[in-house]
Amino acid sequence: MKKAKEKSRKMLAYSKNVLSKMSFDVMLFKKELTKACKNLLEEEIEELMNWVMEKFGPQYVLKPIPVKK
């Protein structure tokens, strides 16, 4: 489990980096954000959505927020 969490934290950092580069296009950003959410743990999805809201604003946040099952 520890390895999975570590991998997921790296994925979160990678996702933030990619999203920062995609911020010029809202639709492309949301596509990448959707992909990122599929690879993160639930608590990291929440952290990522908070980061998106703070850094880019509400137009970049997915509605509804995707939740893994």
Biopython code that builds the backbone (N, CA, C, O; Angstrom):
import numpy as np
from Bio.PDB.StructureBuilder import StructureBuilder

atoms = [
    (1, "MET", "N", (0.832, -1.207, 0.000)),
    (1, "MET", "CA", (0.000, 0.000, 0.000)),
    (1, "MET", "C", (0.869, 1.260, 0.000)),
    (1, "MET", "O", (0.543, 2.248, -0.658)),
    (2, "LYS", "N", (1.972, 1.214, 0.741)),
    (2, "LYS", "CA", (2.846, 2.379, 0.818)),
    (2, "LYS", "C", (3.381, 2.753, -0.566)),
    (2, "LYS", "O", (3.471, 3.932, -0.908)),
    (3, "LYS", "N", (3.738, 1.725, -1.364)),
    (3, "LYS", "CA", (4.255, 1.973, -2.699)),
    (3, "LYS", "C", (3.197, 2.609, -3.603)),
    (3, "LYS", "O", (3.499, 3.499, -4.398)),
    (4, "ALA", "N", (1.967, 2.144, -3.471)),
    (4, "ALA", "CA", (0.867, 2.695, -4.268)),
    (4, "ALA", "C", (0.630, 4.156, -3.910)),
    (4, "ALA", "O", (0.392, 4.979, -4.794)),
    (5, "LYS", "N", (0.692, 4.483, -2.627)),
    (5, "LYS", "CA", (0.486, 5.860, -2.187)),
    (5, "LYS", "C", (1.617, 6.755, -2.693)),
    (5, "LYS", "O", (1.380, 7.882, -3.130)),
    (6, "GLU", "N", (2.843, 6.245, -2.631)),
    (6, "GLU", "CA", (3.995, 7.001, -3.116)),
    (6, "GLU", "C", (3.872, 7.258, -4.621)),
    (6, "GLU", "O", (4.138, 8.363, -5.095)),
    (7, "LYS", "N", (3.469, 6.231, -5.360)),
    (7, "LYS", "CA", (3.269, 6.359, -6.802)),
    (7, "LYS", "C", (2.180, 7.382, -7.095)),
    (7, "LYS", "O", (2.305, 8.189, -8.016)),
    (8, "SER", "N", (1.126, 7.344, -6.316)),
    (8, "SER", "CA", (0.025, 8.265, -6.508)),
    (8, "SER", "C", (0.437, 9.713, -6.210)),
    (8, "SER", "O", (-0.009, 10.635, -6.894)),
    (9, "ARG", "N", (1.281, 9.916, -5.198)),
    (9, "ARG", "CA", (1.767, 11.271, -4.878)),
    (9, "ARG", "C", (2.609, 11.806, -6.040)),
    (9, "ARG", "O", (2.536, 12.987, -6.378)),
    (10, "LYS", "N", (3.402, 10.927, -6.640)),
    (10, "LYS", "CA", (4.204, 11.341, -7.802)),
    (10, "LYS", "C", (3.288, 11.688, -8.966)),
    (10, "LYS", "O", (3.551, 12.632, -9.712)),
    (11, "MET", "N", (2.206, 10.918, -9.118)),
    (11, "MET", "CA", (1.244, 11.179, -10.179)),
    (11, "MET", "C", (0.546, 12.520, -9.960)),
    (11, "MET", "O", (0.264, 13.244, -10.915)),
    (12, "LEU", "N", (0.271, 12.843, -8.707)),
    (12, "LEU", "CA", (-0.348, 14.127, -8.380)),
    (12, "LEU", "C", (0.575, 15.277, -8.793)),
    (12, "LEU", "O", (0.128, 16.242, -9.412)),
    (13, "ALA", "N", (1.846, 15.174, -8.454)),
    (13, "ALA", "CA", (2.817, 16.211, -8.823)),
    (13, "ALA", "C", (2.939, 16.314, -10.345)),
    (13, "ALA", "O", (2.996, 17.414, -10.895)),
    (14, "TYR", "N", (2.980, 15.172, -11.014)),
    (14, "TYR", "CA", (3.057, 15.145, -12.473)),
    (14, "TYR", "C", (1.808, 15.794, -13.084)),
    (14, "TYR", "O", (1.904, 16.577, -14.029)),
    (15, "SER", "N", (0.656, 15.463, -12.541)),
    (15, "SER", "CA", (-0.607, 16.012, -13.044)),
    (15, "SER", "C", (-0.636, 17.531, -12.913)),
    (15, "SER", "O", (-1.062, 18.227, -13.834)),
    (16, "LYS", "N", (-0.190, 18.038, -11.786)),
    (16, "LYS", "CA", (-0.152, 19.494, -11.595)),
    (16, "LYS", "C", (0.758, 20.140, -12.622)),
    (16, "LYS", "O", (0.436, 21.201, -13.156)),
    (17, "ASN", "N", (1.885, 19.513, -12.903)),
    (17, "ASN", "CA", (2.820, 20.040, -13.890)),
    (17, "ASN", "C", (2.185, 20.083, -15.276)),
    (17, "ASN", "O", (2.276, 21.094, -15.973)),
    (18, "VAL", "N", (1.543, 18.990, -15.675)),
    (18, "VAL", "CA", (0.892, 18.926, -16.989)),
    (18, "VAL", "C", (-0.231, 19.953, -17.076)),
    (18, "VAL", "O", (-0.355, 20.663, -18.073)),
    (19, "LEU", "N", (-1.044, 20.027, -16.030)),
    (19, "LEU", "CA", (-2.178, 20.957, -16.040)),
    (19, "LEU", "C", (-1.719, 22.409, -16.116)),
    (19, "LEU", "O", (-2.369, 23.234, -16.758)),
    (20, "SER", "N", (-0.616, 22.719, -15.471)),
    (20, "SER", "CA", (-0.083, 24.088, -15.550)),
    (20, "SER", "C", (0.242, 24.457, -16.997)),
    (20, "SER", "O", (0.054, 25.600, -17.415)),
    (21, "LYS", "N", (0.727, 23.488, -17.745)),
    (21, "LYS", "CA", (1.083, 23.729, -19.143)),
    (21, "LYS", "C", (-0.135, 23.773, -20.062)),
    (21, "LYS", "O", (-0.058, 24.328, -21.158)),
    (22, "MET", "N", (-1.265, 23.191, -19.629)),
    (22, "MET", "CA", (-2.478, 23.122, -20.444)),
    (22, "MET", "C", (-3.454, 24.256, -20.139)),
    (22, "MET", "O", (-4.534, 24.304, -20.729)),
    (23, "SER", "N", (-3.111, 25.145, -19.256)),
    (23, "SER", "CA", (-4.064, 26.157, -18.794)),
    (23, "SER", "C", (-4.457, 27.174, -19.872)),
    (23, "SER", "O", (-5.393, 27.948, -19.671)),
    (24, "PHE", "N", (-3.767, 27.182, -20.992)),
    (24, "PHE", "CA", (-4.102, 28.114, -22.069)),
    (24, "PHE", "C", (-5.410, 27.745, -22.776)),
    (24, "PHE", "O", (-5.996, 28.578, -23.468)),
    (25, "ASP", "N", (-5.872, 26.490, -22.603)),
    (25, "ASP", "CA", (-7.080, 26.013, -23.280)),
    (25, "ASP", "C", (-7.952, 25.260, -22.269)),
    (25, "ASP", "O", (-7.586, 24.174, -21.821)),
    (26, "VAL", "N", (-9.094, 25.831, -21.913)),
    (26, "VAL", "CA", (-9.954, 25.252, -20.880)),
    (26, "VAL", "C", (-10.404, 23.840, -21.240)),
    (26, "VAL", "O", (-10.406, 22.966, -20.374)),
    (27, "MET", "N", (-10.781, 23.594, -22.481)),
    (27, "MET", "CA", (-11.262, 22.265, -22.873)),
    (27, "MET", "C", (-10.146, 21.222, -22.785)),
    (27, "MET", "O", (-10.365, 20.120, -22.282)),
    (28, "LEU", "N", (-8.973, 21.560, -23.265)),
    (28, "LEU", "CA", (-7.829, 20.659, -23.170)),
    (28, "LEU", "C", (-7.466, 20.416, -21.706)),
    (28, "LEU", "O", (-7.142, 19.296, -21.312)),
    (29, "PHE", "N", (-7.524, 21.470, -20.917)),
    (29, "PHE", "CA", (-7.247, 21.373, -19.480)),
    (29, "PHE", "C", (-8.201, 20.378, -18.821)),
    (29, "PHE", "O", (-7.771, 19.516, -18.055)),
    (30, "LYS", "N", (-9.487, 20.497, -19.115)),
    (30, "LYS", "CA", (-10.482, 19.604, -18.507)),
    (30, "LYS", "C", (-10.289, 18.160, -18.958)),
    (30, "LYS", "O", (-10.522, 17.232, -18.183)),
    (31, "LYS", "N", (-9.868, 17.965, -20.196)),
    (31, "LYS", "CA", (-9.586, 16.614, -20.688)),
    (31, "LYS", "C", (-8.426, 16.002, -19.898)),
    (31, "LYS", "O", (-8.497, 14.846, -19.482)),
    (32, "GLU", "N", (-7.370, 16.774, -19.697)),
    (32, "GLU", "CA", (-6.220, 16.299, -18.927)),
    (32, "GLU", "C", (-6.583, 16.112, -17.454)),
    (32, "GLU", "O", (-6.088, 15.192, -16.802)),
    (33, "LEU", "N", (-7.429, 16.966, -16.942)),
    (33, "LEU", "CA", (-7.872, 16.850, -15.550)),
    (33, "LEU", "C", (-8.673, 15.561, -15.349)),
    (33, "LEU", "O", (-8.523, 14.887, -14.330)),
    (34, "THR", "N", (-9.511, 15.227, -16.308)),
    (34, "THR", "CA", (-10.269, 13.985, -16.243)),
    (34, "THR", "C", (-9.335, 12.783, -16.227)),
    (34, "THR", "O", (-9.529, 11.851, -15.447)),
    (35, "LYS", "N", (-8.318, 12.806, -17.089)),
    (35, "LYS", "CA", (-7.338, 11.718, -17.104)),
    (35, "LYS", "C", (-6.602, 11.623, -15.774)),
    (35, "LYS", "O", (-6.380, 10.525, -15.262)),
    (36, "ALA", "N", (-6.228, 12.753, -15.220)),
    (36, "ALA", "CA", (-5.505, 12.770, -13.943)),
    (36, "ALA", "C", (-6.347, 12.152, -12.836)),
    (36, "ALA", "O", (-5.831, 11.401, -12.008)),
    (37, "CYS", "N", (-7.628, 12.460, -12.816)),
    (37, "CYS", "CA", (-8.508, 11.947, -11.760)),
    (37, "CYS", "C", (-8.640, 10.432, -11.798)),
    (37, "CYS", "O", (-8.888, 9.807, -10.767)),
    (38, "LYS", "N", (-8.479, 9.845, -12.958)),
    (38, "LYS", "CA", (-8.562, 8.393, -13.078)),
    (38, "LYS", "C", (-7.351, 7.697, -12.454)),
    (38, "LYS", "O", (-7.413, 6.508, -12.142)),
    (39, "ASN", "N", (-6.254, 8.431, -12.271)),
    (39, "ASN", "CA", (-5.014, 7.838, -11.781)),
    (39, "ASN", "C", (-4.666, 8.210, -10.351)),
    (39, "ASN", "O", (-3.598, 7.847, -9.859)),
    (40, "LEU", "N", (-5.549, 8.926, -9.682)),
    (40, "LEU", "CA", (-5.261, 9.392, -8.321)),
    (40, "LEU", "C", (-6.181, 8.738, -7.302)),
    (40, "LEU", "O", (-7.253, 8.234, -7.636)),
    (41, "LEU", "N", (-5.735, 8.761, -6.050)),
    (41, "LEU", "CA", (-6.574, 8.308, -4.947)),
    (41, "LEU", "C", (-7.613, 9.385, -4.650)),
    (41, "LEU", "O", (-7.423, 10.550, -5.000)),
    (42, "GLU", "N", (-8.711, 8.995, -4.005)),
    (42, "GLU", "CA", (-9.816, 9.936, -3.764)),
    (42, "GLU", "C", (-9.364, 11.213, -3.055)),
    (42, "GLU", "O", (-9.745, 12.312, -3.456)),
    (43, "GLU", "N", (-8.548, 11.071, -1.995)),
    (43, "GLU", "CA", (-8.121, 12.268, -1.260)),
    (43, "GLU", "C", (-7.219, 13.161, -2.113)),
    (43, "GLU", "O", (-7.165, 14.373, -1.908)),
    (44, "GLU", "N", (-6.518, 12.560, -3.061)),
    (44, "GLU", "CA", (-5.671, 13.363, -3.947)),
    (44, "GLU", "C", (-6.489, 14.064, -5.020)),
    (44, "GLU", "O", (-6.112, 15.138, -5.488)),
    (45, "ILE", "N", (-7.600, 13.465, -5.409)),
    (45, "ILE", "CA", (-8.502, 14.134, -6.348)),
    (45, "ILE", "C", (-9.032, 15.413, -5.704)),
    (45, "ILE", "O", (-9.084, 16.466, -6.340)),
    (46, "GLU", "N", (-9.416, 15.310, -4.455)),
    (46, "GLU", "CA", (-9.900, 16.495, -3.734)),
    (46, "GLU", "C", (-8.801, 17.553, -3.641)),
    (46, "GLU", "O", (-9.052, 18.739, -3.857)),
    (47, "GLU", "N", (-7.596, 17.121, -3.323)),
    (47, "GLU", "CA", (-6.462, 18.056, -3.240)),
    (47, "GLU", "C", (-6.209, 18.716, -4.597)),
    (47, "GLU", "O", (-5.953, 19.918, -4.669)),
    (48, "LEU", "N", (-6.281, 17.929, -5.664)),
    (48, "LEU", "CA", (-6.064, 18.463, -7.006)),
    (48, "LEU", "C", (-7.151, 19.470, -7.380)),
    (48, "LEU", "O", (-6.853, 20.522, -7.946)),
    (49, "MET", "N", (-8.405, 19.154, -7.067)),
    (49, "MET", "CA", (-9.505, 20.074, -7.383)),
    (49, "MET", "C", (-9.357, 21.395, -6.610)),
    (49, "MET", "O", (-9.625, 22.467, -7.153)),
    (50, "ASN", "N", (-8.934, 21.312, -5.356)),
    (50, "ASN", "CA", (-8.698, 22.533, -4.579)),
    (50, "ASN", "C", (-7.568, 23.348, -5.201)),
    (50, "ASN", "O", (-7.652, 24.574, -5.286)),
    (51, "TRP", "N", (-6.519, 22.667, -5.631)),
    (51, "TRP", "CA", (-5.384, 23.340, -6.270)),
    (51, "TRP", "C", (-5.834, 24.034, -7.566)),
    (51, "TRP", "O", (-5.452, 25.175, -7.827)),
    (52, "VAL", "N", (-6.642, 23.341, -8.371)),
    (52, "VAL", "CA", (-7.152, 23.905, -9.628)),
    (52, "VAL", "C", (-7.981, 25.152, -9.343)),
    (52, "VAL", "O", (-7.824, 26.177, -10.008)),
    (53, "MET", "N", (-8.865, 25.060, -8.350)),
    (53, "MET", "CA", (-9.734, 26.195, -8.007)),
    (53, "MET", "C", (-8.896, 27.407, -7.576)),
    (53, "MET", "O", (-9.154, 28.531, -8.008)),
    (54, "GLU", "N", (-7.908, 27.173, -6.737)),
    (54, "GLU", "CA", (-7.066, 28.275, -6.244)),
    (54, "GLU", "C", (-6.195, 28.877, -7.337)),
    (54, "GLU", "O", (-6.050, 30.096, -7.423)),
    (55, "LYS", "N", (-5.624, 28.028, -8.163)),
    (55, "LYS", "CA", (-4.655, 28.497, -9.158)),
    (55, "LYS", "C", (-5.301, 29.033, -10.435)),
    (55, "LYS", "O", (-4.806, 29.994, -11.024)),
    (56, "PHE", "N", (-6.404, 28.416, -10.865)),
    (56, "PHE", "CA", (-6.976, 28.757, -12.167)),
    (56, "PHE", "C", (-8.396, 29.294, -12.124)),
    (56, "PHE", "O", (-8.808, 29.997, -13.047)),
    (57, "GLY", "N", (-9.154, 28.986, -11.087)),
    (57, "GLY", "CA", (-10.512, 29.491, -10.978)),
    (57, "GLY", "C", (-11.561, 28.453, -11.318)),
    (57, "GLY", "O", (-11.245, 27.372, -11.814)),
    (58, "PRO", "N", (-12.826, 28.793, -11.045)),
    (58, "PRO", "CA", (-13.926, 27.826, -11.168)),
    (58, "PRO", "C", (-14.188, 27.331, -12.590)),
    (58, "PRO", "O", (-14.712, 26.230, -12.757)),
    (59, "GLN", "N", (-13.844, 28.102, -13.611)),
    (59, "GLN", "CA", (-14.113, 27.655, -14.981)),
    (59, "GLN", "C", (-13.276, 26.435, -15.363)),
    (59, "GLN", "O", (-13.586, 25.760, -16.344)),
    (60, "TYR", "N", (-12.223, 26.145, -14.605)),
    (60, "TYR", "CA", (-11.364, 25.000, -14.894)),
    (60, "TYR", "C", (-11.735, 23.739, -14.104)),
    (60, "TYR", "O", (-11.211, 22.660, -14.383)),
    (61, "VAL", "N", (-12.625, 23.865, -13.134)),
    (61, "VAL", "CA", (-13.000, 22.733, -12.284)),
    (61, "VAL", "C", (-14.069, 21.902, -12.982)),
    (61, "VAL", "O", (-14.987, 22.442, -13.600)),
    (62, "LEU", "N", (-13.938, 20.580, -12.875)),
    (62, "LEU", "CA", (-14.931, 19.686, -13.461)),
    (62, "LEU", "C", (-16.187, 19.679, -12.607)),
    (62, "LEU", "O", (-16.102, 19.648, -11.379)),
    (63, "LYS", "N", (-17.336, 19.706, -13.237)),
    (63, "LYS", "CA", (-18.607, 19.577, -12.538)),
    (63, "LYS", "C", (-19.392, 18.470, -13.195)),
    (63, "LYS", "O", (-19.627, 18.576, -14.399)),
    (64, "PRO", "N", (-19.808, 17.448, -12.543)),
    (64, "PRO", "CA", (-19.468, 17.114, -11.166)),
    (64, "PRO", "C", (-18.033, 16.587, -11.077)),
    (64, "PRO", "O", (-17.463, 16.135, -12.070)),
    (65, "ILE", "N", (-17.474, 16.651, -9.899)),
    (65, "ILE", "CA", (-16.124, 16.160, -9.682)),
    (65, "ILE", "C", (-16.141, 14.643, -9.801)),
    (65, "ILE", "O", (-16.932, 13.984, -9.127)),
    (66, "PRO", "N", (-15.279, 14.075, -10.651)),
    (66, "PRO", "CA", (-15.282, 12.622, -10.806)),
    (66, "PRO", "C", (-14.798, 11.914, -9.541)),
    (66, "PRO", "O", (-13.839, 12.345, -8.902)),
    (67, "VAL", "N", (-15.467, 10.839, -9.198)),
    (67, "VAL", "CA", (-15.094, 10.059, -8.016)),
    (67, "VAL", "C", (-14.851, 8.628, -8.472)),
    (67, "VAL", "O", (-15.658, 8.061, -9.208)),
    (68, "LYS", "N", (-13.752, 8.050, -8.040)),
    (68, "LYS", "CA", (-13.444, 6.665, -8.390)),
    (68, "LYS", "C", (-14.361, 5.717, -7.657)),
    (68, "LYS", "O", (-14.775, 5.991, -6.530)),
    (69, "LYS", "N", (-14.676, 4.616, -8.282)),
    (69, "LYS", "CA", (-15.498, 3.589, -7.642)),
    (69, "LYS", "C", (-14.696, 2.339, -7.433)),
    (69, "LYS", "O", (-15.213, 1.354, -6.906)),
]
sb = StructureBuilder()
sb.init_structure("model")
sb.init_model(0)
sb.init_chain("A")
sb.init_seg("    ")
for serial, (resi, resn, name, xyz) in enumerate(atoms, 1):
    if name == "N":
        sb.init_residue(resn, " ", resi, " ")
    sb.init_atom(name, np.array(xyz, "f"), 0.0, 1.0, " ", f" {name:<3s}", serial, name[0])
structure = sb.get_structure()
